Amino acid sequence: MAKQQHVVPRQDGGWGVKGSNSAKASHVTATKADAVKIAREISKNQGAEMLVHNKDGKIAYRNSYGNDPFPPKG
C-alpha cells in the first residue's frame, strides 16, 4: 500500500496528522491549516499522498507528492 498522510478532525475540536496505518496522530494542531502544512511537509519528505478530511470525516481533497499512479495527461 502506498504511504499516506491524513489530516483528520479530532473530537476535542483540533486537527491531527496521521499516517495511514497509525492508530494515533503523529501531530496535533488547533487549526486545519496548521495540520495541512505539517502533513504536506511529511508527504513531500516521504514521497507520499496527502488526504485532507472535512469535519464530517469525508475526504475534501488529496495531493500526491510521490509516484502518482494516475498523473495528469497533457
C-alpha positions in Angstrom: 0.0 0.0 0.0 1.2 3.5 -0.8 2.3 5.8 2.0 -0.4 8.3 3.0 -0.7 11.1 5.5 -4.2 12.1 6.6 -5.4 15.4 8.1 -8.3 14.4 10.3 -10.7 16.2 12.7 -10.4 15.4 16.4 -13.1 15.1 19.0 -11.6 17.9 21.0 -12.1 20.3 18.1 -8.4 20.3 16.9 -6.9 18.5 13.9 -4.5 15.6 13.7 -2.0 14.3 11.2 -1.9 10.5 11.0 -0.1 8.0 8.8 -2.5 5.6 7.1 -1.5 2.7 9.3 -1.3 4.6 12.6 -3.8 4.5 15.4 -2.6 7.8 16.9 -1.9 11.1 15.4 1.8 12.0 15.0 1.0 15.7 15.3 -2.0 17.6 16.8 -2.8 21.2 16.0 -5.5 23.7 16.8 -6.2 24.6 13.2 -6.8 22.6 10.0 -4.4 25.0 8.1 -1.5 24.1 10.5 -2.2 20.4 10.2 -2.2 20.7 6.4 1.2 22.4 6.4 2.7 19.6 8.6 1.1 16.9 6.5 2.4 18.5 3.3 6.0 18.5 4.6 5.8 14.9 5.8 4.2 13.8 2.5 6.9 15.6 0.4 9.7 14.0 2.5 8.2 10.5 2.2 7.0 10.8 -1.4 3.5 10.1 0.0 0.0 11.1 -0.7 -1.8 13.7 1.5 -5.5 13.3 2.2 -7.3 16.2 3.8 -10.6 15.4 5.5 -13.6 17.7 6.4 -15.1 18.0 9.8 -17.5 15.2 8.9 -14.6 12.9 8.1 -15.1 12.7 4.3 -12.1 13.4 2.1 -12.1 17.0 0.9 -9.1 16.8 -1.4 -5.8 15.0 -1.9 -2.3 15.7 -3.3 0.3 13.2 -4.4 4.0 14.0 -3.7 5.5 10.8 -4.9 5.0 8.5 -7.8 1.4 9.3 -8.8 -0.3 6.2 -10.3 -2.6 8.5 -12.3 -0.6 11.5 -13.4 -2.4 14.3 -15.4 -2.3 13.9 -19.1 -1.1 16.6 -21.4 
